[in-house]
Amino acid sequence: MDSAPITLYRLHGCPYCERVVARLEQYDLDYRSVFLEPMHSDRDVVKRASGGRSVPVLSDESTGVTMPESGHIVDYLDRTYGEGS
């Protein structure tokens, strides 16, 4: 899945990240997980992607969208890949 157009930056055991994973799997989307360090200050890779250090962050190469916050990500996935897309 290295060539998947969607990258999800996440933490192990994060319920907000798992919410996004569930939606990605619901829509059968190929995605790549990038697991980050638990220490907030060590999350440079997500800072470069989104400008912040919070997770989850989704980057969708197909649409050029990168966004944080599970609620916004789930809404985006629904609009972009859901039944109404």
C-alpha positions as CSV (number, residue, x, y, z in Angstrom):
1,M,0.0,0.0,0.0
2,D,3.0,2.3,-0.3
3,S,1.5,3.9,-3.5
4,A,-1.8,4.6,-1.9
5,P,-3.0,8.1,-2.6
6,I,-4.2,8.7,0.9
7,T,-1.8,9.0,3.9
8,L,-3.1,9.0,7.5
9,Y,-0.8,10.3,10.1
10,R,-1.8,8.7,13.4
11,L,-0.9,7.3,16.8
12,H,-1.3,3.8,18.1
13,G,-4.5,3.5,20.2
14,C,-5.8,7.0,19.4
15,P,-9.6,6.8,19.3
16,Y,-9.8,9.8,17.0
17,C,-7.4,8.1,14.6
18,E,-9.4,4.9,14.8
19,R,-12.6,6.8,13.8
20,V,-10.9,7.9,10.6
21,V,-9.6,4.4,9.9
22,A,-13.1,3.0,10.3
23,R,-14.4,5.4,7.7
24,L,-11.5,4.7,5.3
25,E,-12.3,1.0,5.6
26,Q,-16.0,1.6,5.2
27,Y,-15.4,3.2,1.8
28,D,-12.7,0.5,1.0
29,L,-10.1,3.2,0.3
30,D,-6.4,2.3,0.0
31,Y,-4.4,4.3,2.5
32,R,-1.0,4.3,4.1
33,S,-0.6,4.7,7.8
34,V,2.3,6.7,9.2
35,F,2.5,6.1,12.9
36,L,3.9,9.0,14.8
37,E,5.9,9.4,18.1
38,P,3.7,9.8,21.2
39,M,5.7,12.9,22.2
40,H,4.0,15.9,20.8
41,S,7.3,17.7,20.3
42,D,8.6,14.8,18.2
43,R,6.0,14.9,15.4
44,D,7.9,16.9,12.9
45,V,6.7,14.9,9.9
46,V,3.0,15.8,10.6
47,K,4.1,19.4,11.3
48,R,5.5,19.6,7.8
49,A,2.4,18.0,6.3
50,S,-0.3,20.0,8.1
51,G,1.4,22.9,10.0
52,G,0.5,21.4,13.3
53,R,1.4,18.5,15.5
54,S,-2.1,17.1,16.3
55,V,-3.4,13.8,15.0
56,P,-5.1,12.5,13.0
57,V,-4.0,14.2,9.8
58,L,-5.2,13.0,6.4
59,S,-3.4,13.8,3.1
60,D,-5.2,12.9,-0.1
61,E,-3.0,13.2,-3.1
62,S,-5.9,12.6,-5.4
63,T,-7.6,15.9,-4.4
64,G,-4.6,17.8,-3.0
65,V,-6.3,18.0,0.4
66,T,-4.4,17.8,3.7
67,M,-6.4,18.3,6.9
68,P,-6.4,17.6,10.6
69,E,-9.2,16.8,13.1
70,S,-11.1,13.6,12.9
71,G,-14.6,15.2,12.5
72,H,-13.5,17.3,9.6
73,I,-11.7,14.3,8.0
74,V,-14.7,12.0,8.3
75,D,-16.9,14.8,6.8
76,Y,-14.5,15.2,3.9
77,L,-14.4,11.4,3.3
78,D,-18.2,11.3,3.3
79,R,-18.5,14.2,0.8
80,T,-15.6,13.0,-1.4
81,Y,-16.0,9.2,-1.3
82,G,-19.5,8.5,0.2
83,E,-22.7,7.6,-1.6
84,G,-23.4,11.3,-2.4
85,S,-20.0,11.8,-4.2
